[in-house]
Structure formats: structure tokens, C-alpha cells
Amino acid sequence: MRPNRRTVLGAFAASVLAGTPLTGLAQTSPPAVVATIAPLHALVSEVMAGTGATPHLLLRGTSSPHGYTLRPSDAAALQDADVVFWIGEELEAFLVGPLDQLAADAVRDPLFDAPGLVRLPVRAGGAFEMHDHAHGHDDHGHGDHGHDDHGHDDHAHGDHGHGDHAHDDHGHDDHAHDDHGHGDHGHDDHGHDDHGHGDHGHGDHGHDDHGHSDHGHGDHGHAGLDPHIWLDPVNAVVMAERIATVLSNRDPANATLYRQNMAALVSKYIGLTEEIGAMLEPVADQPIIVFHDAYQYFERRFGLTVAGSITVNPELPPSAARVAEIRDRIAALGAVCVMAEPQFTAQVIDTVTEGSGASVGVLDPIGADLVPGPSLYEALLRRNAQAILDCAAG
């Protein structure tokens, strides 16, 4: 069954609109805001539209969040910031020290902690277990992860030893995943509230009053969870709602504007999710290989078949053994497509695809060459969807 994306986002839009008075907009000086990566900056820009201010973007162009050195202008922006939005130390580990040193008085909100977010375990890289995308997200809700029983710290999947088990075996039982029900996780049945995030442990982290500036960066035990959350447009909606809440708390005079912008964003992303789902359905069964495993949120939202990644750490070249493993995987599966990334050398891609007949495309998780701003997020998802479609169809 295909994911019922419209139902999930539509229900969320209704809840947002129900609490959004469409009255006159207050005029006041908005807060100075910093956002780390371009997709996050786009969401913040959309929520802040009409305030007369734009957020500062830290990582531009092909800069990687996995390892970044702040420029003097970035340090100055952090010093002046009232609010800093980042994914969290799971992605931007470089920012932990600078936040404490330069933005100690700012509201520092790690969106990886947003209540209602779909979060998935990191996969080991190389050859993944093949999940049956045809199950669709409706058939296996995240409520089966056991969030009721153990909250965030206990579902840190790094404890399961993903690096030690053979993903080729496809056997979730062998991976000790039984307790978490990974064969049953998906995204649409539960909506945003049914993840259990709002009810299980979030009060202890300050989510009720959104005081993220008060909690430590390492308190949530997210080791082993994939930080590339923004590549699921339903997650983008959750993040945008969180952004609107934080900004409204910091700037009550513009709260109505933030909520109106948020409601408009939800409506727009309903259409975006439907559009991409229809676009990719014809190639959903085609096995593809990605450069590094940054795309499983996109993959699972749209039912794609991603069979493996070339490298575990995108900052390091893959070993000869890894390259050989992926070459074998391409041959064994008849993988039709291998996706490179613009910020990394194409030499490795050429090596793993030589003689395979697989097409080569390019995916970009952060929009390296797109113009930063409120339209970047939509452009990023559409372009990645088109790249997959062209490569898999070719």
C-alpha cells in the first residue's frame, strides 16, 4: 500500500490552522536567527517570511556538516544570535563548542529533538538489508518501536551493533531488532502525535516549555540514529512547526505571522509530497546504490529500494574492500543506478560501476549549488527525485 501522505499532512495542517488566528500582523523587531544547513535555513526562512529579517546560513556551497570550520562572519553571527537552529550534535558536532562559547545566551534549538519527528537508526553502510518498500508506511507504524517503554535514550540503536551484523542476510531477527519492531516501522499510520515522542520523556527535556537553551547537548542519547531527518517532507513539517513555536515564544508580537507562515508551508508540502510520490512510483522497485547513507528518510517516505552505500564516512575514501563489496552488490542485485554526490570525487563511482551497466546520477542532501532561501527545500527534494527517476529509468 502506498503511504497515505495526504492524510498525515492534511491532519497536521488542520491542527495547525485550528490554533492560528488569522488576524492582523504585529510589527516588531524580529530576533536574529542562525541556521546551520541550507535545507534548515530554507524552513526557517519560510517561517520568518514577512518579518523583514532573514536567518544567517552557516554552511554554504559544498561545505559538509560532518566537518566544518567556522568563518569569522559565522562566529560574529553566533555572537549576535537570539536563536540558533541546528539539527544537533549528531550532524553538526563541530558546533557544540562554539555554541557554548559564542551563543551561550541564545535559544539553541536542536531540531533532532522536535516532538513527533520520525527518526531512523543508522545503517552500517555497504550492503543494506533489503526492506520490502511495498509494505508502505501505513503497514508498520513507529509506535511499534517501543517508544512507550524506553524513550529516546533506550532506543539508541548504536547499542545493537549495526557495524557487526551482516546486512546482506536481510534477517531482522538476527539483528536483535525484535524488541524495536523494525520490520514494522513506517510513517503514516501514526501521524505526528502517535510517535510517542510527545508523551514519553519529552517533558523531562523541556519540550513542554520549549526551553532548549537550558538542556545539554548530549542529554538525549541519540547515538546510532540517522540525523538526515529533513529529507522526509513530513519531518520537514514537524521541524517547521517546532521553528514556529520557538520563534513565537521568543517573539510573541510576531507569533501570528509565524503561525500563518507555518500553516501555508504545511499546505504546500502536502502537494510536494504527493507530487514526488507520483513521480517516483514507476521506479520504486529499481535497486539503487548511494554514495553515503544520507537518504533513508527520503527512501522510506517514497518507498524506494536503496540497496547500499559506497562509504560509511563521507569524509573518508572507501577502502578497496568496500569498493569490491559494492561492485559485487551491484552485480548480484542487478542494481540499475549508482548515485554520486557533487562534493565528492567521481573516481570511486567510476570504479564501482565499471562494466556493470549501471547508470550514474547525482544526489545532493543539502542543496550545495542551490540558491539559499525559502524555495531551496522544495527545489532540493524535486531535484533529487528527478535525479533518481532519470538514473533508475536509464
VEXVEXKE-952304 format. One record per residue: x, y, z of N, C-alpha, C, CB in turn. Coordinates in steps of 0.05 Angstrom, whole numbers, plus 5000, padded with zeros to 4 digits. Atoms other than C-alpha are relative to their C-alpha. Last residue first. Glycine has a CB too. Layout:
XYZXYZXYZXYZ...
REM end
This chain:
497950035021536151004646501349735002502050215003501450065025529650954687502149954978498250234992501250274998533650894751498649934974498049995023497950204998538151484734498849724999501750045025498450015025532751944708502049775001501450274995501750095022527951794765501649964974497750204996500550284996533351844818498349894977498549955027497550145005535652514791499749705003502250115020499650025028528452764786502649854993500150284987502050195011527152594859500449974970497150095005499250274992533552934880498149794989500249985030497650075017531653554840501049725007502250215005500850055028524653574869502449924984498750254988501450265002527253494940499149944972497550015018498250224993532454044933498649734997501050035028498250045023527854534897501849765005501650254994501650125021522554464952501849934976497850184992500850264991527754605006498449854978498450015025497950205004531155174968499049725007502450075017500850195021524855604960502049774997499850144973502450164993525655975026499249794980497750195004502449854997532856185014497549835004499550194977501250014973539655944994497550175001502050075021500049744988540855894918498749985028498650214982502549855002542255174900500250275015497749835012499849795021549354924888497350144996500949884974497449865001550354524952500150234980502249804994500449785019543054344962502550174996497750175009500249734987543953955027499650234980502450055016501849984977542853215011499650285011501149835022498849794983545453234939498250035025500350274985501849914979544252644893501550205018499049765017498949844978547952544827497750075019501450264990501449744996546752014775501350145023497049955005499049834978550551424746498450265001503150054996499949725005547450864705501150155024497250114992501649824983549150144719500350294991500749965030502449915015551849724661498250185016498549764991502550104988556549374709497550064983499650125027500850265010563049414670497349905010502149805005498650095025565849974712499049724992503050015004501950055022560550184763501349894975498550254994502050204992564750124826498149934978498550105025498850264994570850464795497949795007501950035024499150135024567151034762501149725005502150174986502450085014563651194827500749864974498250244994500950244987570351204863497549894986499450065030498250225007573251694812499049745012502850055010501550205016567252164817501749754994499150124973498850085026570452554873498349794986502849915005498050214998565852824928500949914972498849765015497749914985562053484936502249795002499250085028498449805013557153354880502550085015498350254996500749754987554652684907501850224989500149985031497849864989554452034867499050245016502050094977500249724996548451584857502550125013497550075016498249924978549250894828500050305002502949884997499249724997543550624785501850035025497650185003500249855025540849984756501350275002497150034992500649724993542749504811500350174974502050105021500749875025542748804781499250295005497749854986502749895000542448544851499150104973499850235020501950204989548448084849497150094998500749945029500350235018552448534802497949805010502749854997501249905025551349174841499449764981501850214987502849954994552748804906498550104975499850225023501450264999559248514879497050045005501249835023500050105027561649214859498549734999502849964989502149865014559449464928499949904971500450305001502650094990563548934963497850134984499850075030500550275011569649074919497349905009502249815009500549975029569249824934499349724988502450124986502749885002568649675009499350024970499950285014501950214993574749205006497150104997500449905029500250185023578749734969498049775005502849884994497850185003577150215025499649834975500349825025500650284993572250785018502549824995497749904983500450175024575151495018499449715008502450014981497850175005573951875083499549834975500649815024497549844999569652485096502549834994500350125028499549855025563452125072502550175000497650174995499349734992564051615129500650164975502550015019501349954974560350965115500550295008501049815022498349944977562250935042498350055024501750254994497250055006559250624979501850045024500950184977498449765004552150575003502949934996499650195024497549974985547150004997501350274994501949784992498850254993540849714966502650025015500549844975497249934998536350324963501549765012500550255018498450244994529450094940503050084999499449774980497850075018524750684943501549765009501950244996500050285007518150714981502149914980497449934989501050045028517251474979500349714991501450184982502449845004517751625054498849934973500750305001502350134987522551045063497450164997500649965029500550275011527651285011497549885012502449815006501249965027527252015031499149734989502050144981502649874994528551835104498550054974500550275015502050204993533851335080497350125008501049825023502649975014537651855041497849825010500449964971501349764990544152025077497150014992501450244989502750064992547351335071498650245013499949765019500150064971553451515032497250015009501850205016497249964992554851474957500349965030500950284992499449724995548051164941502950035009498150125021497849974981546650494907500550305004502649844991498049795005540050374871502050005023498750284997497949974979535349774865502150214992501349745005497350025012529349904818502150045022500350224978498950284997522749734853502949984989498249814985499750074972520750464865501349735004497350015014497350124996522050654793500549915028502150214992499250195022514850784769502749875004500050144974501350264999512851064838500849814977497050034999498150224996517951614836498849735000501450055026497749995018513952184804501749745003501750245006500950085026507452014840502349984980497950194989500950284998510852034908499149904973497749975019497650175000514452674889499349705001501950075023498649985026508053034871502449814998500950294996501650145020504152784931501450004973497250124998499750294993509753004979498449834979499049955028497350095006510253694946500349705004502050155016499850025029502653794948502749894991499550264986501850225008502353655022500249954970497050085008498550254998508554085029498249754996501549985026498350035023504854695004501449735000502150235000501750045023499254625055501749954975498250244995501150274999504254535111498349944975498249975025497950205006508155145090498949725000502450025020499650005029501955575089502049804991500850284991502350125012500355365160500249994970497550155009499850284996507455535182497749854987500049945030498050105018507156215151500349705002502750145005501249995027500656345187502049894980499250294993501950225003503756105252498650004973497950025023498650255001509856555245498149774996501649965026498650025026505557155228501549734997501950234995502150055020501057045288501249964972497950225000500850284998507156985334497949934979498949945027500350115027510057645311499049724999502750024986501449795016508958025377499649904971501650265000503050034999510657385415498650204982499150035028501049765013518057395392496950004999501250044972497949804998521956875432499050284991502549924983499449974972515956425444502150235004501149745012502349874987513456535374500650055029497549834996500049725007520356385346497750155013499950034970497749874987520755725384500150304994502649874991500549994971513755525364502250145014499749725011502149794995514755705290499550035030497449924986498849745005521255305289498150225006501050024970498249954977517854705320501350284998502249785003501849944978512354735268501650065026498149765006501049735004517654785215498150085022498650024973497949814994521254175242499050284997502449954982499650004971514853765242502150205009500849715010502449874988513353985171500350015030497549854992499749715004520453805150497750165011500350064970498249904979519453125182500550304997502749854999501750004976513553015136501650095024498849725005501649764998517953235079498150015023498550054974502850084999522952675094498350255002499449795023500650115026529852915073497349864998502149824991501449815017530053365135499249894973501750254996502950004996531752795182498550174980499450095028500849875024538952675159496950024998501049844975500749724997541052545231498950144976502350155009499349865024540851775229499150305001498749874975502349915016540451485299500950184977498050165018501150215017546051065328497650084985499449775017498050165014547751525385498649784985502149895020500850065027541651945402502049854984499350264986499250275007542651925478499249924972498849815019502250155012538552545494500749724990498850154978501850124981542952915543498149794989498450215013499750285001548953055499497949855017502749925009500150105027547553775480500049694999502450104984497450065011545653995549499849874973501649835019499150274998538954305564502649954986497949814990499250094973537455025581501149725001497750025018497549884994537355335511501049905027499750305001497650165009532254815492502650135008499949964971497649874990526855155534502549854992499950045029498249945022520954935492502650135008498750164979499749705002516154995550502050084979500850115028502649884994513454285544500250314998499049925027501649955024519654055509497450145006499549744986500849725003524054165570498350054975502450164999498049855015527753515567499250294995500449864973497549994985523953175623502150164985501049725006500349804978517253345590502650035015497849925018499449735010519752985529499750215021498350074977497549894992520052325566500650284990502149824989498250184986514551955533502750135004500349744984500950104975508352335513502149865017497749824996501149794983510352795457499349905028497650114987498049814991515152305427498850215018501250134976499450034972510151735427502050215009501149735006497350104997510351705353500749945029502050204988499950284992502851765356502849885001498349844981500250034972502852525358500449715009497450095010497849894986505452635289499949945030500150304996500149714999501252165249502250105017497350105011500149884974501451445270499650305000502449935014502350084983499451075208499850175025500349725007502549855004503951485162497749925019499049954973500249724992511051355179497250115000501550154982500849845022513550665179499050265010497949864983500149714997516450155226499350134974502550115011502749885000514249435227500050305001498549905023501550095024520449065207497450134998499749705000499249855024524049505256498649904975502949984996501950035021519949235314500750144975497450095009500849745011524149505369498249994976502550154993501349844980524748895413499050274989502050055023502750094993525748435354498750205019500149735013501949795003531548835326497249935011499850084972501049924974536748365352498150234999502350065019498849754992539948355284499250095028499350224980497250044994538647625271501350255010501449904976499950144975531047745276503049965008498749724998500249824978531648285224500249855027497450154999501650114979534247785174499850185024501149735009502849915000536248105110498449925024498749914974501650224993542647685108497050075001500849895027500950165023546148205068498149785007502549884986502549905011546048675127499149834977500350294993499950005029551348265162497350084989500849724989501750205012551748455235499950034969497150015011499150274997557648785268498249804986500049935029497550065015557249505247500749715000502250165011500550015029549949545268502549944984498850264991497750105015551949355338499549984971500849735010500650255013545149395372502349894983497650034982499650224982547549915421499549734986498250035024497250075001548150425364500649765018501750235009499650265014540650375360502949934998498850014974497549935015539550905413501049744987502150135019500250105027532550675432502250114983497350084988500050285003533950695506499749904971498049885017497450114993535951415510500249704994500650055029497949965019530051665470502649855007500650294996499249725007524151385508502450014982500650165026497349914994524250685536500850274991501849804990498550144979517650335542502650135008500449724993501449984975512750775505501749905023497449844999499449754987517750865450498650035027499150234982499850034971517250125435500750265014502049805007497349984991518950175362500349965030501250274992498950264994512049925347502950005008499649814977500850074973509150625352501149735008497050005002497849964981513350765291499249945029501150274998499849744987507850485248502350005020497550065014498250044977508449905201500750265014502549864991500250264988503049795149501849975025500749804980502550044984501650515131500049745015497750014981499749904973508850645112497549965017500750304999501049724997508650215051500250085029497150024991501650004976509449465053498750275004501649925025502850025007511649534981498249985024499549764982501249745001518249805006497049984994501350184979502150025019520249105027498550264999498049775006502749984988526749235062497949994978499750255017502049905018533148975032497350005014499949824974502250205003538448915086497950124981498849925028502249994980543749425070498349754997498350254996502550135009550249285033498050005022500649714990499650245016555849785046497449894991501649785016498749945026553650245101500649754985502650165005497150034999552350055173501550094975500749715006499350255011545350335177503049984996498649954972497850005020543850895225500449714989502650115012497350084992537250805261502050024977500049725010499350275009531151215239502849935009499849974970497150034999527751825268500749704996501150095028499250275008520752055251503049995000498849924971498350055023519652705289500349704995502850135006501550105023513552785334501749934976498050204992502050214994516953225386498549924975498050105021502849915004522953605358498049785006499750114972501650064977529453335389497050084997501150155024500150294998533153295323498349915024502849885002502650095012531254025316499949695000499750104973499450235018536854225363497549874990501849805015502050205003534654915390500949784981497350124990498650195018539655395418498349754997502949935011501650245000535955995448501349824979497050064994502050045020541756485453498349765006501249974972502549874992545456695516497749974980500550305003501050104974551156205508497350125008502150055021502949965000551956365434498749905026498749864976500849765014559456455427497150065002500749974971498249774997562855975475498950264988502649934986499549944972557455455486501650255004501349775014502549924989555155465414500350095029497949784998500749725007562355475390497350095011500050034970498349814986563854825429499350294994502849954994500550034971557954425403501650205016500649715010501349774989558354685331499649995031497350044987498149784999563454195302498850245015500750094972498450034976558753625320501950235003501549745000498149784999553953865267501650005026498550274997499249915027550353225249502250215001497550114985499950245017549152815313501050084972497349874999497250095001550953455351500349754984501149965028499050104975544153725333502849904997498249795012501150274998539953915273500749895027501049814977498250195012541254655283498749725002502850005014501250265007537155265297502149834987497550054981498450165018540455845334498549744996502849955012500950285004536156395365501949864981497049994990502050044980538057085392499049715000497650194996502550155003544357095352498350005025500649724992502349815001549557655356497349855000500250164975499949814977555257215379497650185002502650164999500750154976553156665330500150185025501949775004502850055001553257165273499049845024499249854974501449754993560157415293497049965000500750214979499649964972562856695294498550265009503050025007501750184986559856575226500250045030500749714993502849905002562957205198498049825014499250034970500449784982569756985225497150114999501950224994498749755010569056325188499550225020498850074972501549755001567255695226501750224989499150085028498649804984570955055209498650274996503050024992500049735010566654475184501550185019497050104997497549894992566653715189500350284989502449834992498550204986560553285181502750095010500349754983500549984971556453895164501549805016497149975005501350234988559853895096499550045029501649754995499150054972561354535059498449785012499850265017499550284996559454454985501149945028501949904980498750155022556155124979500449715008502750134993500749935027554655475045501449824979500650304994498650175020554555235116499050074972499649715007497250064994552855785167501449854977500149835025499450275007546456105139503049955006499449944971497250045009544256735175500549714995502050125020498050144983536656795182502850004986499149725006499450275011532657325144502149875018501150024971497450114992529157935173500449734987500349985031497949815007523558385148502849905007499450265014499149864976518357975186502050224994501349805019501749774993514557785123500950155025497349915003500849825022517557095116498250225009498749834977499449724993520356825182499150194978502950045005501549934976517056135175500450295007500949835024502950005006519456075103498450085025499249714992500649775017526556305121497050014994501649994975500049774983526855795178499250254984502750045014502450024983524955235130499750245019500149745017502449955017530055475079497549985017499949794977500249715005535555535132497550064983502650104986501049894975534154805151499650304998501849935024502950084998535054595079498750105025499849694999501849865018541455035074497149905001501049974972499850105028545054785135497750124983499749695001497450135008546555135201500149924971500449765017500650285007541155645217502449874987497549984980498050145015542456305254498949714994502749995015500150295000536956775277502349894983497249904988497850075017536957505300500349695001502750145008497450094989530157605331502149954979499649755016499850294996524658015298502749925011499649864972497450085009523858765311500349705004502250155015498049984979516458895316502649914989499249845025497649905010510258975273502050045023499650274984498649814983504358545292502650094987500649895028497350084993500258215238501450225016501649944975497949825009492758305236502749925010499350285008500549724994488557695249502250174990499650045030499249855024488456985222499250305003498749894974501849785006488256645289501050174977499650175025498849775013492356005283497950224995501449924975498849834979490655445331501250254990502049855015501949974978485755085286501150185021499349735011501949795006490355215227498050055023498549944974498649744999495854805258498150234996502250014978499449934973491354225274501450265003501749775013502449924986488354235205500550075029498049774999500749735008495254245173497550095015499550014970498249824986497253635214499350294993503049944992500849994972491253255192501750195015500149725013502549854998492753435120499050025028497949864983499549715001499953235127497550165002501550074975498249924979498352525150500450315001502749874997501450034974492252425106501750115023499249715005501949784998495752695044498650005027498050004977498649754992501652235054498150235004502050074978502249805002497551595054501150275010497649915017500449834976503751175041497750204995502550145007498549765001502750684982499550175025499450164975501749765000500050005000501850255000498150005025
REM end
